[in-house]
């Protein structure tokens, strides 16, 4: 049983007008096997939270801490965090020209595990995971994210989630840009990986649509850099009906 | 970043610098006599990116012929002879267009002439290693009609060398010429390489520049009969203090030929400087021409500079296509973040990105021993950058 704790997290970014505080004291605890949905209007800081957990250099933590099983995550480099078991499925994965998906996946797996995977079982594992996500087998020969459609990029992120088996998965607007079929396939991938590996999920979304497929245990409403309200799945239903207006105006 | 495509029907076009070239590329002086060329002047387009002092006298000193210092190993389809100006092919591929190549031409009385007959499955290798200072070399490579093979000119060790390479690609032949500049850190090297391409022939010309303080390679390809093709590939990796300059020129003098020029380079360290100038001339007679040239540079650190100038002159609208692309960009930190977020450490992540960037060229070389050597060299460069 692993535990990810976020305590009184304050985060700033540098802008042309100087330093701007985006997160203003976030408290959140996620345990293995739990699914937490973070919902909120655009600009509320949801993605900042995701990228801060992963360690993107653009974001500066000015106060608070992030602990993974008691270890200080903020002291770790980006790759150390990944090796410690944190995974971020990105909203806008970047292209890496000239680097094939198969090379990338094998390199990442080797880095995460500390040893190269045995070739035959690994190839089988990749093939099965791709087939589950309805990806063509020639996908592995393409360059990472180069020329991928929006749906292909998201499937590729979830493919990595299945193969890299983290302790905690942060899904940053994984539902954006997906049609109904792709949303279902991607969501099933998340559920399958979660069932197999029992990780905790932090699901960041603007819409309640994905929650029909990935059932949250907890819902947190994120407004202006803080959690404004917390509850169970019923809170998502209320947001669906009422929107975020009452929080924004308050 | 600039991208541009010139479509059939458009006329004269060139860009890349603030000034307009004073002459069309075809009007540049050609002479084997050093006295005909003016001394190097930074205002001259040919020399605007290179400080004359970096040539360490290759333009002004009296040079000595290095012919006897070259080492040749090749399968039986190749033949090496030392020839002089009386040889049928001497001076037929091109004449010097700048003072260093004219200086080399004047000094190298003997040319090392490599003749390819038949189909060779193994490459010929001309080793130019640890050449003494102020040397000149003249090399002639001729692929006979219907022949097929590869010649590698492998430059290593110390050198102060001005070189001329003539490449005569026979009708219906397929020739690959690889010029590797893997010199020691202090080496100074200029190499003017002229290719004259016969009917239905194909030349693959590959330039790999890794080592040397100052390296300037100027490959020229001229089509003389229709149905032919040239593929010019270049790869370079410049470290602190290195100047690596490549100027390619494709002369579409006749109809229905195809050219592809693809140069890619990585730079790192203070004062690392690369230059790529790609001239393409499509003459009035060259209807049906299909040409594309591309240069990309990846700047890995601050303090490095990449100049990239494509020039396309078009004298006929009746062409298949003509385009060029040029882009120089900094290492993308978002790529680094993405890879690190998958557990890959920073050095390995940089390695993946740079290898990926250069792969487009490496994969097209098609010679396993060179691909392997390049991979090792890139690995070495990247490890160096970590210190």
Interface residues (C-beta under 8 A of the other chain):
Chain A: X54 X55 X56 X57 X77 X78 X79 X81 X82 X83 X87 X88 X90 X93 X94 X95 X96 X97 X98 X99 X103 X104 X107 X108 X111 X112 X143 X160 X164
Chain B: X332 X333 X334 X335 X337 X338 X339 X340 X341 X342 X343 X344 X345 X346 X348 X349 X352 X353 X355 X356 X357 X358 X359 X360
